[in-house]
Amino acid sequence: MISKKTQYGLKALSYMAQRENQGPILIADISVDQKIPIKFLEAILLDLKKAGLLDSKKGKGGGYYFALPPGKIKVATVIRLLDGPIAMLPCASLNFYKRCEDCDELTCGLNHLMKEVRDASLAILENRTVADLAFL
């Protein structure tokens, strides 16, 4: 399961993508409309800004806006940024691989199965963007 952090992050990005042409969006507006606790949302948007997906403007007319087009931001990228690995086991992860100490990956059926699960998930998540979420 994805974490609340990732769920809220994707909801916020979807909301922003629907309003992309309206300029910077206030955190308070996202928080109220999407029912996301504002302090939690601030931390999430800051993480996305540090990763280069969002930018912000201070002062009148300020708020958060996309640093990259929503159609270029893959859902898999957001999940990895906010949650870490997509794979269910570290030995099946592409980007966060860690060998299991008590297992032989060549003969481990669980490893092979989790790689299949990872690949099936990635086939969807790597081909969907924030823009897709906004207009489904």
N, C-alpha and C positions, 0 to 999 in steps of 0.2 A: 504494500500500500504506500502511496505517496504521503508525505507528512502534511500537516495543516499548513506549514510554511510554504510548501510548494503549491498546494491547492490554492491558498490565498494569493500567491505570486502569479499563478496562471490566471486567476479570476481578475486580478488587478490589471494585468497586461491585456487581457481580452477587453476589459472595460475601456482601457486607454486606446486600444486599436479601433474600437467603434467610434471614438471621438478624436481620432488623430488629427483631423483637419481643423479642430477647434483651438489649437495651440496648447500650451502647457496646462496640465490638469492638477488641481489641488489635491493633496493627500486626503484632506477632510472630505472632499466630494467622493473620492473612491471609497473611503472608509464607510461613509453613511450608505451609499448606494449598494455596495457589495457586502455590507455587514461584516467588515473586517476591523478588529480592534486597531485603533490608530497607531499605538506604540509599536505593535507587531508589524503593521504595514510600513511604518517608517524604516524599520530595520531591514525588511525585505527589499524595499525600493532602493535603499542605500547599497545593499549587496548587488542588486542588478545594475546600479550606476557604476559601482567599482569594477564590475565585469565588462563595462562598456556597452551595455544594451540600452541603458537610459541615460539621460542627462537632466539637469534641472536648471531653473532660472529663479533667482530670488527677486523679491520686491513685487510691485504691482504688476499683475499679469503673469506672475510666476507660477511655478509648479513643476511637475515632471513631464518629460516628453521623450519620445524615442530618439536614441542616438543612431539606431539602425532601423530600417523599415521593418514593420511587423511581419511582412512577408518573407523576410530574410532570417528571422529568429526562429529556430527550430524548437519544438516542444522538448525534444531530448536535451538540448542545450540548457534550457531553463531548469529542467529536472536535475541535471548534473550539477548545475551551479548551486541550487538551493538544497538538494538532498544528497548529492554524491552519486554513487553508482546506481545504474539502472538494473544491473544483474542482481539476482537474489542471493548469490554466493560470491565471495571475493575471488574464488578460483575460476569463476565464469565471467568475470568482469573484463572488459576491454581496456578501460581507462584507469581503473582502480584495482588492477589485478594484485592478488596476494595468494600465494600458494598455501593450501591447507597442510598443516604439519603432519596430520595423521592419515593422509590419503595419497593414493597413487592415481593421478589424473588420467593415466592411460587406461586403467581398468575400472574407474569409478563411474558407475551408472548415473549417479546423482549429478556429477559434474557434466556429463554429456547431456542429460536432460535439461539442466539449468542453462546450458549454452544454447540449446534449441529455444527455450523460453525467452532468453535474452535476445536472440536473433529475431524471433517473431515480434517481440515488443519493439525492437529497434526499427524493424521494417515499417512500422506505423509511426513511431515517434520521430524518426529522422525525416519522414516525409510529410509531416504536419507542422504548420507554423502558427505563431501567435495570431496572424491574420485569419487562418483557418478557424481557430477557436472563436474568434469574434463574429464570424459570419456563418456558423453552422446552423 
